[in-house]
Amino acid sequence: MSINRISALFGIRYPIIQAGMVWCSGWKLAAAVSNAGGLGLIGAGSMHPGTLREHIQKYKAATGQPFGVNVPLMYPQIEEIMQIILEEKVPVVFTSAGNPKTWTATLKSAGIKVAHVVSSSRFAIKCAEAGVDAVVAEGFEAGGHNGREETTTFALIPQVRKAIDLPLIAAGGIGSGEAMAAAFALGAEGVQVGTRFALTNESSASEAFKQRCISLNEGDTVLSLKKLSPTRLVRNEFYQQVQQLEDRGATPEELRELLGKGRSKRGIFDGDLTEGELEIGQIASHIKEIIPAGQVVNEMIGQYNRTIHRLSQLAIDN
């Protein structure tokens, strides 16, 4: 694959970014992806500040390849997190769930490359105004927290591409080289992959969670908790409780009480498949085995190249 703007921006071989996912993306997963030629991200969203520093330092001890940290901007200890990122000289930061203007200038003044995750072309334009280096456009097929627009990746990418000239990364429902080629056809220059990397050997998610996810069928995940923050969940007993509350018109406060604290850790990290919050993307139903993260990168590049070659044979004369 030729060097493109995403590869050049982050200093990586392949424009494949491993998403920063709560309870899945520690230093081991990030290092495995970066060593394979992609960009590994450490997910700060489920880490205390001291834990994040530990993961950054362990990553640095494991490999010298480029990496980044994903930071939800609504994180309650955001100042401490950003200070650690600056002190540890993290080269790349992906921000989400907040206003990119808040921290972009500070990070860029320290020489850090900044990408921000959006769910609409309107927010992509705000990212360009904030001075980010790249935009991640994420469709609602994605796992975890989603935008309220519920726009699919295939509908979102061309609209964002039309709205901005920045390097563009597609996310949501991308777990193969074929999907990567499709995203590139619509105007993306890189892909952010979550679910496929969450279900790898190096992911810090529990084995019980991984095995449950590779057994899913189409329709086994649902976008839920829309009165709080839309979140894609696996249908389990906890989801049924959420659905019952939502069906009777529960208030956000009632939903927060049910959610409580640590519900996603309970499901993803601890492996409570009954009462835990199981967050995963729609593409999980396409994944049927747990493999090393490096193998995922290699397979995606092979699939991408074969797809591009196959499509080149299907040119339509006019």
Secondary structure as UniProt FT lines:
FT   HELIX           5..10
FT   STRAND          16..18
FT   TURN            22..24
FT   HELIX           27..35
FT   TURN            36..37
FT   STRAND          39..43
FT   HELIX           44..46
FT   HELIX           49..62
FT   STRAND          67..72
FT   TURN            73..74
FT   TURN            76..77
FT   HELIX           78..87
FT   TURN            88..89
FT   STRAND          92..96
FT   HELIX           100..102
FT   HELIX           104..109
FT   TURN            110..111
FT   STRAND          113..118
FT   HELIX           121..130
FT   STRAND          134..138
FT   TURN            140..141
FT   STRAND          144..145
FT   TURN            148..149
FT   HELIX           153..163
FT   STRAND          168..171
FT   HELIX           177..185
FT   TURN            186..187
FT   STRAND          190..193
FT   HELIX           195..198
FT   TURN            201..202
FT   HELIX           207..213
FT   TURN            214..215
FT   TURN            218..219
FT   STRAND          221..224
FT   TURN            226..228
FT   STRAND          231..234
FT   HELIX           237..247
FT   TURN            248..249
FT   HELIX           252..259
FT   HELIX           263..264
FT   HELIX           265..269
FT   TURN            273..275
FT   HELIX           282..286
FT   HELIX           293..312
FT   TURN            313..314
//
